[in-house]
Amino acid sequence: MYRDYIENYLKETKQIAESISIEEINCCVEILKNAKKQKGRLFILGVGGSAANASHAVNDFRKIGGLETYAPTDNVSELTARTNDEGWDTAFVEWLKVSQLSDNDVIMVLSVGGGSEHASLNIVNALKYAKEKNAKVVSIVSRDGGYSKRVSDTCILVPVVASERITPHAEGWQGVVWHLLVNAMVTK
């Protein structure tokens, strides 16, 4: 009954696998390994489904990769207090300020669109702050990559192969890529 849809989805997944940038992924591994060597931290930012991915990725980077890693969305009490008291647009940047973000640290953005003047301003504002602090920025995004792509030290762009399935492919590939990154970090 759904065979055509399933075959098409898997065909699109194969297209993404064949066109995603190996160079950008390699650069991201190097940035993360360098942060670990310098005793830096990784902060993963995402909203919606990407926030759920951020939480899972935190576990993997900490447990498997041995890199101190956090996601502000994992502390729902602080996140909602900041959103209520200060506003959604500044929730991430204020969290990063308390975390004393430094030039040894890395911000990883997991996002479908990467942020803009009209969407995900919490990510955009956090990235502006990261650049002020000379922290490295890496991103796993789709569409045109948005603000994240413009300011990232490396951007892994999940290519758009079907406009009606941008979000499921983007969020699914976030998982593929972060698992790849974590395991590449611990490979000799």
N, C-alpha and C positions, 0 to 999 in steps of 0.2 A: 504494500500500500504506500509506504513512504520511501521505497527503494530509490526512485529517481532523485529525491531530495538528498538522501543519504549519500548516494554516489557523487552528486554534485558538490556537497559540502566537503567530502573527502578529496575530491579533485581540487577544490579551491585550497585546501590545506596543503596539498602537495605543491601547488603553485607558490604558496608563501614559502614553504621550505626551500624551494629551488631559487628563490629570489631575495631572501633576507640577507643582509650584509654580514658575511663572516668577518670582515675587517672591523666593523663596528663592535661586534660581539667580542672579538679578540682584544680590542682597545679597552672595552669595559672590564674584562678579566684583569688586565694589567693595572687599571685604576684601582680595582678592588683589592688585588693582592698588595699593591703599594700602600693602600690605606691600612691594611692589616699589619704590614711590616712597620709602619709608622705609629702603630697603636691608635689609629684613627677609628672613627665609628661610622656606621652606615645608618642613615635615616631614610626610611622608605615612605613616600607620600603617595596616597591614592584615595579616591572617593568612590562610593558605590561599590560595584563589583571589584574594582581595583583596590579598594580598601581591604576587602576580604583577601585578595591576593597578597597584599602587603603583609597582612598578619601571618599568612602561611610562609611567605618568603622570609620574614624575620626569623622564624623557627629554623629554617634551613640554613640561612647564612650564619646564625649563631651556633647551632648544633653540629652541622656538617662542616661549614666553612671556617668556624672558629673566629668569626669576625663579630665584634660587638655591634649589635644591630637593634634598631627600634623603629616603631611606627606610631605616630601620635594618635592614630585612630584606635590603637589597642587600649588606650586609657579613656574609656567612654565618659567617665566622670569629669575629668579635666577637659576633654573635648567639648562636651555639652555645656560646661560652665563657661568656658571661653566663648563659645558660640553665643550663649545667652547674654553674657556680660559685655563682650567686646565686639562680637560679630563674627560671622563665618569667614569673611574675607581675610581676617588676621589670625584665625585660630592656629594655623600651622606655624606662621612666622613667630608668634609669641611663644609657642611651645619650643621652637628652636632656640630662641633667645635664652630661655631658662636652662636649656640643655647646653648652653655655652658653645654653640657651633664654632668650629675652628677650621683653619686651613688644612688640618690633617684629616678632616671628615669628608664624607661623600653623601650627597643627596641623590636618591634614586627615585625617579618619578615613574609611576605606573599609571597610565592614563590612556583613554581612547583618543581624545583630541589634543592633549598636551597643554591645555589652558590657553586663554585669550582674555581680551578686555571684557568679554561677555560671559565667559564660562570658566569655572574653576579658578576664580581669583585667589582663593586660598593657596593654590599651588603656585600661581604667578608671583604672588607676594613673597612666598617662601623662597622661590628661586632668586628673586631680586636680592633678598637678604643673604642667601648663600653666596652670591657673586660678590657682595660687599665684604663678606668674611673670607673670600678666596677659597671656599670649599669647592671640591669637584662636583660636577653635576653629570649624572648619567640618566638616560631615560629609555623606557620601552613604551612606545606610543604608536598611534596609527594616524589615519587621515594624512594631513600635511605635517603633522608633528607639533603644530602650534608653537606657543611660546617656549615650551620645553626644548623643542628641536633647535630653536634659535640660540639658546643660551647653554646648551649641553656641551660638555667636553667630548662626549660621544653619545650618539642617539641611535638606538636600534629601532628602526622604523618598520612596523608590521605593514606590508604593502596592502593596499585596498584591492581586492580581487572581485568583490561583489558588494556594491553599495548597500544592499539590503542586509548584509551580514557583517558590517564593520565591527560592531561591538562584540559579538561572540568570537570573531576571529582575533580581535585585538586582545581581549581578556584571556582567551585560551592560550594565545601565543606568549602572553606575559609569563604564564606558568612554564611553558616549554623553555623559554629563554632563561628565566631565573634558575630553573633546575640545571640547565646547561652551565650557567655562570658559576653556581655553587660547586658543581662537580669538577669543572675545569680548574677552579681555584686550588683544589686539593690534589690535582693530578700533577705528577712530577714533570 
